[in-house]
């Protein structure tokens, strides 16, 4: 049970970290504020660092990981592009990113509760990813 829950939690972290990186890449070219760009760049680098950790652990379990849900990714991309076409501002981007962070935090907490038997290393990765998302949402409030 521990190994099964561990792999499932790592898969969800994998999908979440990929979704975070993709979302940042979708908006970073539109950001005007240098401070905002730095928050996004730093967060993206932290996501990439966590991604490498997740991949190493998944390799240990001989698992391919998990891509983000294509429907969720497509809807996110569409929402981003529609909102930016109407109002290409840092406020719009901060709003989009805050929504994404909140959805990520909610989902990851749900998975932490669902996969209670996961090992502590995997739980720690999930918690660090949650903290990263929460911190970004707080840091970019000033741009809303």
Order of alpha helices (4+ residues) and beta strands (2+ residues): alpha-alpha-alpha-alpha-alpha
